[in-house]
Amino acid sequence: MTESKKQKPINNYAKYSGLATQLLVLLLISAWIGKKLDARWGEDNKYFTAFLMVTVLVAYFYKLFKELESERK
């Protein structure tokens, strides 16, 4: 019984560090795609980059909220 108590914090650490890694990768990909779109359409302002990054953040936090809500039940 003590082994399961010791493994639970490790599993939580792995789970949440994986979430942070996913978010970082998604933001890097959206920034790269946004830069490509801005370069293609010759935008001096980085509207595509900003829009994609904010959209990814909102979508990711919505997904995270739904996952945590379902775990609580």
PDB file with SEQRES, HELIX, SHEET and CRYST1 records, atoms N, CA, C and O in Angstrom:
SEQRES   1 A   73  MET THR GLU SER LYS LYS GLN LYS PRO ILE ASN ASN TYR          
SEQRES   2 A   73  ALA LYS TYR SER GLY LEU ALA THR GLN LEU LEU VAL LEU          
SEQRES   3 A   73  LEU LEU ILE SER ALA TRP ILE GLY LYS LYS LEU ASP ALA          
SEQRES   4 A   73  ARG TRP GLY GLU ASP ASN LYS TYR PHE THR ALA PHE LEU          
SEQRES   5 A   73  MET VAL THR VAL LEU VAL ALA TYR PHE TYR LYS LEU PHE          
SEQRES   6 A   73  LYS GLU LEU GLU SER GLU ARG LYS                              
HELIX    1 AA1 THR A    2  ARG A   40  1                                  39    
HELIX    2 AA2 TYR A   47  ARG A   72  1                                  26    
CRYST1    1.000    1.000    1.000  90.00  90.00  90.00 P 1           1          
ATOM      1  N   MET A   1       0.807  -1.187   0.000  1.00  0.00           N  
ATOM      2  CA  MET A   1       0.000   0.000   0.000  1.00  0.00           C  
ATOM      3  C   MET A   1       0.857   1.261   0.000  1.00  0.00           C  
ATOM      4  O   MET A   1       0.458   2.267  -0.586  1.00  0.00           O  
ATOM      5  N   THR A   2       1.993   1.233   0.625  1.00  0.00           N  
ATOM      6  CA  THR A   2       2.850   2.419   0.636  1.00  0.00           C  
ATOM      7  C   THR A   2       3.478   2.663  -0.729  1.00  0.00           C  
ATOM      8  O   THR A   2       3.816   3.800  -1.057  1.00  0.00           O  
ATOM      9  N   GLU A   3       3.638   1.612  -1.527  1.00  0.00           N  
ATOM     10  CA  GLU A   3       4.218   1.793  -2.851  1.00  0.00           C  
ATOM     11  C   GLU A   3       3.301   2.607  -3.753  1.00  0.00           C  
ATOM     12  O   GLU A   3       3.775   3.447  -4.517  1.00  0.00           O  
ATOM     13  N   SER A   4       1.992   2.369  -3.675  1.00  0.00           N  
ATOM     14  CA  SER A   4       1.070   3.120  -4.524  1.00  0.00           C  
ATOM     15  C   SER A   4       1.030   4.594  -4.125  1.00  0.00           C  
ATOM     16  O   SER A   4       0.854   5.465  -4.976  1.00  0.00           O  
ATOM     17  N   LYS A   5       1.191   4.872  -2.836  1.00  0.00           N  
ATOM     18  CA  LYS A   5       1.221   6.261  -2.397  1.00  0.00           C  
ATOM     19  C   LYS A   5       2.476   6.962  -2.895  1.00  0.00           C  
ATOM     20  O   LYS A   5       2.438   8.153  -3.204  1.00  0.00           O  
ATOM     21  N   LYS A   6       3.577   6.244  -2.976  1.00  0.00           N  
ATOM     22  CA  LYS A   6       4.818   6.839  -3.464  1.00  0.00           C  
ATOM     23  C   LYS A   6       4.765   7.063  -4.967  1.00  0.00           C  
ATOM     24  O   LYS A   6       5.339   8.036  -5.458  1.00  0.00           O  
ATOM     25  N   GLN A   7       4.097   6.195  -5.707  1.00  0.00           N  
ATOM     26  CA  GLN A   7       4.060   6.319  -7.156  1.00  0.00           C  
ATOM     27  C   GLN A   7       3.086   7.381  -7.633  1.00  0.00           C  
ATOM     28  O   GLN A   7       3.264   7.928  -8.721  1.00  0.00           O  
ATOM     29  N   LYS A   8       2.079   7.681  -6.864  1.00  0.00           N  
ATOM     30  CA  LYS A   8       1.093   8.648  -7.305  1.00  0.00           C  
ATOM     31  C   LYS A   8       1.696  10.030  -7.568  1.00  0.00           C  
ATOM     32  O   LYS A   8       1.400  10.603  -8.617  1.00  0.00           O  
ATOM     33  N   PRO A   9       2.525  10.606  -6.684  1.00  0.00           N  
ATOM     34  CA  PRO A   9       3.130  11.904  -7.019  1.00  0.00           C  
ATOM     35  C   PRO A   9       4.017  11.853  -8.262  1.00  0.00           C  
ATOM     36  O   PRO A   9       4.090  12.821  -9.019  1.00  0.00           O  
ATOM     37  N   ILE A  10       4.680  10.738  -8.466  1.00  0.00           N  
ATOM     38  CA  ILE A  10       5.515  10.612  -9.659  1.00  0.00           C  
ATOM     39  C   ILE A  10       4.640  10.598 -10.902  1.00  0.00           C  
ATOM     40  O   ILE A  10       4.977  11.239 -11.897  1.00  0.00           O  
ATOM     41  N   ASN A  11       3.523   9.879 -10.863  1.00  0.00           N  
ATOM     42  CA  ASN A  11       2.610   9.848 -11.997  1.00  0.00           C  
ATOM     43  C   ASN A  11       2.025  11.230 -12.262  1.00  0.00           C  
ATOM     44  O   ASN A  11       1.901  11.634 -13.419  1.00  0.00           O  
ATOM     45  N   ASN A  12       1.667  11.957 -11.213  1.00  0.00           N  
ATOM     46  CA  ASN A  12       1.155  13.317 -11.396  1.00  0.00           C  
ATOM     47  C   ASN A  12       2.217  14.230 -11.992  1.00  0.00           C  
ATOM     48  O   ASN A  12       1.915  15.056 -12.853  1.00  0.00           O  
ATOM     49  N   TYR A  13       3.441  14.088 -11.544  1.00  0.00           N  
ATOM     50  CA  TYR A  13       4.536  14.892 -12.084  1.00  0.00           C  
ATOM     51  C   TYR A  13       4.714  14.611 -13.575  1.00  0.00           C  
ATOM     52  O   TYR A  13       4.840  15.537 -14.376  1.00  0.00           O  
ATOM     53  N   ALA A  14       4.722  13.343 -13.937  1.00  0.00           N  
ATOM     54  CA  ALA A  14       4.885  12.968 -15.342  1.00  0.00           C  
ATOM     55  C   ALA A  14       3.719  13.481 -16.177  1.00  0.00           C  
ATOM     56  O   ALA A  14       3.911  13.962 -17.294  1.00  0.00           O  
ATOM     57  N   LYS A  15       2.526  13.378 -15.639  1.00  0.00           N  
ATOM     58  CA  LYS A  15       1.338  13.823 -16.360  1.00  0.00           C  
ATOM     59  C   LYS A  15       1.384  15.327 -16.626  1.00  0.00           C  
ATOM     60  O   LYS A  15       1.154  15.766 -17.753  1.00  0.00           O  
ATOM     61  N   TYR A  16       1.677  16.106 -15.608  1.00  0.00           N  
ATOM     62  CA  TYR A  16       1.640  17.554 -15.768  1.00  0.00           C  
ATOM     63  C   TYR A  16       2.864  18.100 -16.505  1.00  0.00           C  
ATOM     64  O   TYR A  16       2.776  19.141 -17.155  1.00  0.00           O  
ATOM     65  N   SER A  17       3.982  17.423 -16.413  1.00  0.00           N  
ATOM     66  CA  SER A  17       5.117  17.866 -17.222  1.00  0.00           C  
ATOM     67  C   SER A  17       4.862  17.553 -18.696  1.00  0.00           C  
ATOM     68  O   SER A  17       5.323  18.277 -19.579  1.00  0.00           O  
ATOM     69  N   GLY A  18       4.134  16.483 -18.951  1.00  0.00           N  
ATOM     70  CA  GLY A  18       3.736  16.170 -20.326  1.00  0.00           C  
ATOM     71  C   GLY A  18       2.789  17.220 -20.874  1.00  0.00           C  
ATOM     72  O   GLY A  18       2.876  17.576 -22.050  1.00  0.00           O  
ATOM     73  N   LEU A  19       1.890  17.719 -20.046  1.00  0.00           N  
ATOM     74  CA  LEU A  19       0.974  18.775 -20.472  1.00  0.00           C  
ATOM     75  C   LEU A  19       1.736  20.050 -20.822  1.00  0.00           C  
ATOM     76  O   LEU A  19       1.424  20.716 -21.809  1.00  0.00           O  
ATOM     77  N   ALA A  20       2.729  20.383 -20.016  1.00  0.00           N  
ATOM     78  CA  ALA A  20       3.534  21.573 -20.285  1.00  0.00           C  
ATOM     79  C   ALA A  20       4.307  21.425 -21.592  1.00  0.00           C  
ATOM     80  O   ALA A  20       4.435  22.380 -22.359  1.00  0.00           O  
ATOM     81  N   THR A  21       4.814  20.234 -21.835  1.00  0.00           N  
ATOM     82  CA  THR A  21       5.544  19.979 -23.073  1.00  0.00           C  
ATOM     83  C   THR A  21       4.619  20.092 -24.276  1.00  0.00           C  
ATOM     84  O   THR A  21       4.989  20.670 -25.297  1.00  0.00           O  
ATOM     85  N   GLN A  22       3.422  19.543 -24.156  1.00  0.00           N  
ATOM     86  CA  GLN A  22       2.443  19.649 -25.244  1.00  0.00           C  
ATOM     87  C   GLN A  22       2.134  21.108 -25.552  1.00  0.00           C  
ATOM     88  O   GLN A  22       2.097  21.507 -26.716  1.00  0.00           O  
ATOM     89  N   LEU A  23       1.914  21.895 -24.520  1.00  0.00           N  
ATOM     90  CA  LEU A  23       1.595  23.311 -24.723  1.00  0.00           C  
ATOM     91  C   LEU A  23       2.749  24.037 -25.399  1.00  0.00           C  
ATOM     92  O   LEU A  23       2.531  24.833 -26.313  1.00  0.00           O  
ATOM     93  N   LEU A  24       3.957  23.772 -24.965  1.00  0.00           N  
ATOM     94  CA  LEU A  24       5.125  24.417 -25.569  1.00  0.00           C  
ATOM     95  C   LEU A  24       5.253  24.058 -27.047  1.00  0.00           C  
ATOM     96  O   LEU A  24       5.491  24.928 -27.884  1.00  0.00           O  
ATOM     97  N   VAL A  25       5.095  22.788 -27.361  1.00  0.00           N  
ATOM     98  CA  VAL A  25       5.208  22.348 -28.757  1.00  0.00           C  
ATOM     99  C   VAL A  25       4.110  22.973 -29.606  1.00  0.00           C  
ATOM    100  O   VAL A  25       4.376  23.433 -30.717  1.00  0.00           O  
ATOM    101  N   LEU A  26       2.882  22.995 -29.099  1.00  0.00           N  
ATOM    102  CA  LEU A  26       1.778  23.601 -29.854  1.00  0.00           C  
ATOM    103  C   LEU A  26       2.016  25.089 -30.099  1.00  0.00           C  
ATOM    104  O   LEU A  26       1.726  25.595 -31.183  1.00  0.00           O  
ATOM    105  N   LEU A  27       2.542  25.790 -29.095  1.00  0.00           N  
ATOM    106  CA  LEU A  27       2.818  27.218 -29.277  1.00  0.00           C  
ATOM    107  C   LEU A  27       3.942  27.447 -30.284  1.00  0.00           C  
ATOM    108  O   LEU A  27       3.875  28.373 -31.093  1.00  0.00           O  
ATOM    109  N   LEU A  28       4.956  26.618 -30.237  1.00  0.00           N  
ATOM    110  CA  LEU A  28       6.053  26.759 -31.212  1.00  0.00           C  
ATOM    111  C   LEU A  28       5.571  26.490 -32.637  1.00  0.00           C  
ATOM    112  O   LEU A  28       5.947  27.200 -33.570  1.00  0.00           O  
ATOM    113  N   ILE A  29       4.742  25.467 -32.796  1.00  0.00           N  
ATOM    114  CA  ILE A  29       4.214  25.153 -34.126  1.00  0.00           C  
ATOM    115  C   ILE A  29       3.312  26.275 -34.624  1.00  0.00           C  
ATOM    116  O   ILE A  29       3.394  26.666 -35.788  1.00  0.00           O  
ATOM    117  N   SER A  30       2.452  26.795 -33.751  1.00  0.00           N  
ATOM    118  CA  SER A  30       1.558  27.875 -34.182  1.00  0.00           C  
ATOM    119  C   SER A  30       2.343  29.144 -34.508  1.00  0.00           C  
ATOM    120  O   SER A  30       1.977  29.871 -35.431  1.00  0.00           O  
ATOM    121  N   ALA A  31       3.412  29.419 -33.770  1.00  0.00           N  
ATOM    122  CA  ALA A  31       4.249  30.585 -34.077  1.00  0.00           C  
ATOM    123  C   ALA A  31       4.943  30.413 -35.421  1.00  0.00           C  
ATOM    124  O   ALA A  31       5.040  31.361 -36.202  1.00  0.00           O  
ATOM    125  N   TRP A  32       5.424  29.210 -35.688  1.00  0.00           N  
ATOM    126  CA  TRP A  32       6.104  28.944 -36.962  1.00  0.00           C  
ATOM    127  C   TRP A  32       5.137  29.093 -38.134  1.00  0.00           C  
ATOM    128  O   TRP A  32       5.462  29.724 -39.139  1.00  0.00           O  
ATOM    129  N   ILE A  33       3.939  28.506 -37.996  1.00  0.00           N  
ATOM    130  CA  ILE A  33       2.936  28.613 -39.061  1.00  0.00           C  
ATOM    131  C   ILE A  33       2.503  30.070 -39.229  1.00  0.00           C  
ATOM    132  O   ILE A  33       2.334  30.539 -40.354  1.00  0.00           O  
ATOM    133  N   GLY A  34       2.322  30.782 -38.129  1.00  0.00           N  
ATOM    134  CA  GLY A  34       1.941  32.184 -38.204  1.00  0.00           C  
ATOM    135  C   GLY A  34       2.987  33.032 -38.905  1.00  0.00           C  
ATOM    136  O   GLY A  34       2.647  33.917 -39.690  1.00  0.00           O  
ATOM    137  N   LYS A  35       4.254  32.768 -38.628  1.00  0.00           N  
ATOM    138  CA  LYS A  35       5.323  33.510 -39.310  1.00  0.00           C  
ATOM    139  C   LYS A  35       5.313  33.234 -40.807  1.00  0.00           C  
ATOM    140  O   LYS A  35       5.508  34.141 -41.616  1.00  0.00           O  
ATOM    141  N   LYS A  36       5.084  31.980 -41.165  1.00  0.00           N  
ATOM    142  CA  LYS A  36       5.019  31.627 -42.588  1.00  0.00           C  
ATOM    143  C   LYS A  36       3.848  32.334 -43.272  1.00  0.00           C  
ATOM    144  O   LYS A  36       3.991  32.845 -44.383  1.00  0.00           O  
ATOM    145  N   LEU A  37       2.691  32.364 -42.609  1.00  0.00           N  
ATOM    146  CA  LEU A  37       1.527  33.044 -43.189  1.00  0.00           C  
ATOM    147  C   LEU A  37       1.755  34.548 -43.290  1.00  0.00           C  
ATOM    148  O   LEU A  37       1.383  35.166 -44.287  1.00  0.00           O  
ATOM    149  N   ASP A  38       2.360  35.135 -42.271  1.00  0.00           N  
ATOM    150  CA  ASP A  38       2.658  36.566 -42.314  1.00  0.00           C  
ATOM    151  C   ASP A  38       3.631  36.875 -43.446  1.00  0.00           C  
ATOM    152  O   ASP A  38       3.473  37.882 -44.135  1.00  0.00           O  
ATOM    153  N   ALA A  39       4.623  36.033 -43.646  1.00  0.00           N  
ATOM    154  CA  ALA A  39       5.600  36.252 -44.714  1.00  0.00           C  
ATOM    155  C   ALA A  39       4.951  36.079 -46.089  1.00  0.00           C  
ATOM    156  O   ALA A  39       5.270  36.806 -47.030  1.00  0.00           O  
ATOM    157  N   ARG A  40       4.058  35.129 -46.193  1.00  0.00           N  
ATOM    158  CA  ARG A  40       3.425  34.866 -47.490  1.00  0.00           C  
ATOM    159  C   ARG A  40       2.538  36.031 -47.929  1.00  0.00           C  
ATOM    160  O   ARG A  40       2.545  36.408 -49.100  1.00  0.00           O  
ATOM    161  N   TRP A  41       1.786  36.592 -47.006  1.00  0.00           N  
ATOM    162  CA  TRP A  41       0.886  37.682 -47.352  1.00  0.00           C  
ATOM    163  C   TRP A  41       1.505  39.052 -47.081  1.00  0.00           C  
ATOM    164  O   TRP A  41       0.823  40.068 -47.215  1.00  0.00           O  
ATOM    165  N   GLY A  42       2.765  39.098 -46.708  1.00  0.00           N  
ATOM    166  CA  GLY A  42       3.487  40.354 -46.580  1.00  0.00           C  
ATOM    167  C   GLY A  42       2.978  41.267 -45.482  1.00  0.00           C  
ATOM    168  O   GLY A  42       3.024  42.490 -45.617  1.00  0.00           O  
ATOM    169  N   GLU A  43       2.507  40.697 -44.423  1.00  0.00           N  
ATOM    170  CA  GLU A  43       2.028  41.513 -43.305  1.00  0.00           C  
ATOM    171  C   GLU A  43       3.216  42.019 -42.485  1.00  0.00           C  
ATOM    172  O   GLU A  43       4.052  41.236 -42.032  1.00  0.00           O  
ATOM    173  N   ASP A  44       3.276  43.333 -42.302  1.00  0.00           N  
ATOM    174  CA  ASP A  44       4.319  43.894 -41.450  1.00  0.00           C  
ATOM    175  C   ASP A  44       4.010  43.598 -39.985  1.00  0.00           C  
ATOM    176  O   ASP A  44       4.907  43.314 -39.191  1.00  0.00           O  
ATOM    177  N   ASN A  45       2.738  43.668 -39.645  1.00  0.00           N  
ATOM    178  CA  ASN A  45       2.304  43.296 -38.296  1.00  0.00           C  
ATOM    179  C   ASN A  45       2.084  41.793 -38.253  1.00  0.00           C  
ATOM    180  O   ASN A  45       1.682  41.188 -39.247  1.00  0.00           O  
ATOM    181  N   LYS A  46       2.335  41.223 -37.156  1.00  0.00           N  
ATOM    182  CA  LYS A  46       2.262  39.769 -37.020  1.00  0.00           C  
ATOM    183  C   LYS A  46       0.865  39.320 -36.571  1.00  0.00           C  
ATOM    184  O   LYS A  46       0.715  38.695 -35.521  1.00  0.00           O  
ATOM    185  N   TYR A  47      -0.144  39.643 -37.370  1.00  0.00           N  
ATOM    186  CA  TYR A  47      -1.521  39.310 -37.006  1.00  0.00           C  
ATOM    187  C   TYR A  47      -1.774  37.808 -37.017  1.00  0.00           C  
ATOM    188  O   TYR A  47      -2.404  37.282 -36.099  1.00  0.00           O  
ATOM    189  N   PHE A  48      -1.296  37.117 -38.036  1.00  0.00           N  
ATOM    190  CA  PHE A  48      -1.522  35.676 -38.113  1.00  0.00           C  
ATOM    191  C   PHE A  48      -0.848  34.945 -36.955  1.00  0.00           C  
ATOM    192  O   PHE A  48      -1.421  34.034 -36.358  1.00  0.00           O  
ATOM    193  N   THR A  49       0.362  35.358 -36.653  1.00  0.00           N  
ATOM    194  CA  THR A  49       1.098  34.725 -35.557  1.00  0.00           C  
ATOM    195  C   THR A  49       0.362  34.922 -34.237  1.00  0.00           C  
ATOM    196  O   THR A  49       0.163  33.967 -33.486  1.00  0.00           O  
ATOM    197  N   ALA A  50      -0.032  36.132 -33.959  1.00  0.00           N  
ATOM    198  CA  ALA A  50      -0.731  36.424 -32.705  1.00  0.00           C  
ATOM    199  C   ALA A  50      -2.064  35.688 -32.644  1.00  0.00           C  
ATOM    200  O   ALA A  50      -2.405  35.110 -31.613  1.00  0.00           O  
ATOM    201  N   PHE A  51      -2.818  35.705 -33.736  1.00  0.00           N  
ATOM    202  CA  PHE A  51      -4.120  35.050 -33.760  1.00  0.00           C  
ATOM    203  C   PHE A  51      -3.986  33.544 -33.536  1.00  0.00           C  
ATOM    204  O   PHE A  51      -4.734  32.962 -32.750  1.00  0.00           O  
ATOM    205  N   LEU A  52      -3.043  32.918 -34.220  1.00  0.00           N  
ATOM    206  CA  LEU A  52      -2.862  31.472 -34.058  1.00  0.00           C  
ATOM    207  C   LEU A  52      -2.413  31.110 -32.644  1.00  0.00           C  
ATOM    208  O   LEU A  52      -2.896  30.130 -32.076  1.00  0.00           O  
ATOM    209  N   MET A  53      -1.513  31.873 -32.082  1.00  0.00           N  
ATOM    210  CA  MET A  53      -1.026  31.553 -30.739  1.00  0.00           C  
ATOM    211  C   MET A  53      -2.127  31.726 -29.692  1.00  0.00           C  
ATOM    212  O   MET A  53      -2.253  30.898 -28.790  1.00  0.00           O  
ATOM    213  N   VAL A  54      -2.915  32.778 -29.799  1.00  0.00           N  
ATOM    214  CA  VAL A  54      -4.015  32.981 -28.851  1.00  0.00           C  
ATOM    215  C   VAL A  54      -5.068  31.893 -29.028  1.00  0.00           C  
ATOM    216  O   VAL A  54      -5.609  31.388 -28.045  1.00  0.00           O  
ATOM    217  N   THR A  55      -5.361  31.531 -30.266  1.00  0.00           N  
ATOM    218  CA  THR A  55      -6.338  30.474 -30.526  1.00  0.00           C  
ATOM    219  C   THR A  55      -5.878  29.150 -29.945  1.00  0.00           C  
ATOM    220  O   THR A  55      -6.674  28.428 -29.345  1.00  0.00           O  
ATOM    221  N   VAL A  56      -4.616  28.825 -30.114  1.00  0.00           N  
ATOM    222  CA  VAL A  56      -4.070  27.584 -29.560  1.00  0.00           C  
ATOM    223  C   VAL A  56      -4.143  27.611 -28.034  1.00  0.00           C  
ATOM    224  O   VAL A  56      -4.508  26.608 -27.420  1.00  0.00           O  
ATOM    225  N   LEU A  57      -3.806  28.728 -27.418  1.00  0.00           N  
ATOM    226  CA  LEU A  57      -3.884  28.827 -25.954  1.00  0.00           C  
ATOM    227  C   LEU A  57      -5.308  28.624 -25.442  1.00  0.00           C  
ATOM    228  O   LEU A  57      -5.531  27.875 -24.491  1.00  0.00           O  
ATOM    229  N   VAL A  58      -6.255  29.285 -26.068  1.00  0.00           N  
ATOM    230  CA  VAL A  58      -7.650  29.158 -25.638  1.00  0.00           C  
ATOM    231  C   VAL A  58      -8.138  27.728 -25.819  1.00  0.00           C  
ATOM    232  O   VAL A  58      -8.779  27.175 -24.926  1.00  0.00           O  
ATOM    233  N   ALA A  59      -7.844  27.130 -26.957  1.00  0.00           N  
ATOM    234  CA  ALA A  59      -8.280  25.755 -27.218  1.00  0.00           C  
ATOM    235  C   ALA A  59      -7.618  24.773 -26.255  1.00  0.00           C  
ATOM    236  O   ALA A  59      -8.267  23.844 -25.776  1.00  0.00           O  
ATOM    237  N   TYR A  60      -6.344  24.972 -25.973  1.00  0.00           N  
ATOM    238  CA  TYR A  60      -5.635  24.057 -25.081  1.00  0.00           C  
ATOM    239  C   TYR A  60      -6.163  24.160 -23.649  1.00  0.00           C  
ATOM    240  O   TYR A  60      -6.358  23.143 -22.984  1.00  0.00           O  
ATOM    241  N   PHE A  61      -6.392  25.382 -23.176  1.00  0.00           N  
ATOM    242  CA  PHE A  61      -6.916  25.531 -21.823  1.00  0.00           C  
ATOM    243  C   PHE A  61      -8.350  25.013 -21.706  1.00  0.00           C  
ATOM    244  O   PHE A  61      -8.747  24.512 -20.654  1.00  0.00           O  
ATOM    245  N   TYR A  62      -9.117  25.132 -22.773  1.00  0.00           N  
ATOM    246  CA  TYR A  62     -10.457  24.548 -22.775  1.00  0.00           C  
ATOM    247  C   TYR A  62     -10.364  23.022 -22.665  1.00  0.00           C  
ATOM    248  O   TYR A  62     -11.087  22.403 -21.883  1.00  0.00           O  
ATOM    249  N   LYS A  63      -9.470  22.427 -23.452  1.00  0.00           N  
ATOM    250  CA  LYS A  63      -9.256  20.974 -23.405  1.00  0.00           C  
ATOM    251  C   LYS A  63      -8.782  20.545 -22.015  1.00  0.00           C  
ATOM    252  O   LYS A  63      -9.260  19.544 -21.481  1.00  0.00           O  
ATOM    253  N   LEU A  64      -7.867  21.275 -21.440  1.00  0.00           N  
ATOM    254  CA  LEU A  64      -7.349  20.967 -20.109  1.00  0.00           C  
ATOM    255  C   LEU A  64      -8.450  21.077 -19.052  1.00  0.00           C  
ATOM    256  O   LEU A  64      -8.541  20.233 -18.160  1.00  0.00           O  
ATOM    257  N   PHE A  65      -9.275  22.103 -19.150  1.00  0.00           N  
ATOM    258  CA  PHE A  65     -10.381  22.278 -18.218  1.00  0.00           C  
ATOM    259  C   PHE A  65     -11.338  21.094 -18.295  1.00  0.00           C  
ATOM    260  O   PHE A  65     -11.773  20.576 -17.266  1.00  0.00           O  
ATOM    261  N   LYS A  66     -11.669  20.665 -19.515  1.00  0.00           N  
ATOM    262  CA  LYS A  66     -12.583  19.531 -19.685  1.00  0.00           C  
ATOM    263  C   LYS A  66     -11.970  18.245 -19.128  1.00  0.00           C  
ATOM    264  O   LYS A  66     -12.672  17.455 -18.497  1.00  0.00           O  
ATOM    265  N   GLU A  67     -10.675  18.023 -19.351  1.00  0.00           N  
ATOM    266  CA  GLU A  67     -10.005  16.826 -18.821  1.00  0.00           C  
ATOM    267  C   GLU A  67     -10.015  16.821 -17.297  1.00  0.00           C  
ATOM    268  O   GLU A  67     -10.332  15.803 -16.682  1.00  0.00           O  
ATOM    269  N   LEU A  68      -9.675  17.933 -16.696  1.00  0.00           N  
ATOM    270  CA  LEU A  68      -9.633  18.001 -15.231  1.00  0.00           C  
ATOM    271  C   LEU A  68     -11.033  17.876 -14.636  1.00  0.00           C  
ATOM    272  O   LEU A  68     -11.212  17.287 -13.570  1.00  0.00           O  
ATOM    273  N   GLU A  69     -12.007  18.425 -15.319  1.00  0.00           N  
ATOM    274  CA  GLU A  69     -13.382  18.312 -14.850  1.00  0.00           C  
ATOM    275  C   GLU A  69     -13.866  16.858 -14.887  1.00  0.00           C  
ATOM    276  O   GLU A  69     -14.558  16.403 -13.976  1.00  0.00           O  
ATOM    277  N   SER A  70     -13.498  16.141 -15.943  1.00  0.00           N  
ATOM    278  CA  SER A  70     -13.919  14.732 -16.034  1.00  0.00           C  
ATOM    279  C   SER A  70     -13.184  13.850 -15.025  1.00  0.00           C  
ATOM    280  O   SER A  70     -13.737  12.848 -14.573  1.00  0.00           O  
ATOM    281  N   GLU A  71     -11.956  14.201 -14.667  1.00  0.00           N  
ATOM    282  CA  GLU A  71     -11.213  13.434 -13.661  1.00  0.00           C  
ATOM    283  C   GLU A  71     -11.805  13.635 -12.282  1.00  0.00           C  
ATOM    284  O   GLU A  71     -11.769  12.726 -11.453  1.00  0.00           O  
ATOM    285  N   ARG A  72     -12.341  14.795 -12.031  1.00  0.00           N  
ATOM    286  CA  ARG A  72     -12.889  15.098 -10.720  1.00  0.00           C  
ATOM    287  C   ARG A  72     -14.161  14.289 -10.444  1.00  0.00           C  
ATOM    288  O   ARG A  72     -14.476  13.986  -9.293  1.00  0.00           O  
ATOM    289  N   LYS A  73     -14.874  13.950 -11.493  1.00  0.00           N  
ATOM    290  CA  LYS A  73     -16.129  13.205 -11.334  1.00  0.00           C  
ATOM    291  C   LYS A  73     -15.918  11.760 -11.041  1.00  0.00           C  
ATOM    292  O   LYS A  73     -16.884  11.015 -10.883  1.00  0.00           O  
TER     293      LYS A  73                                                      
END                                                                             
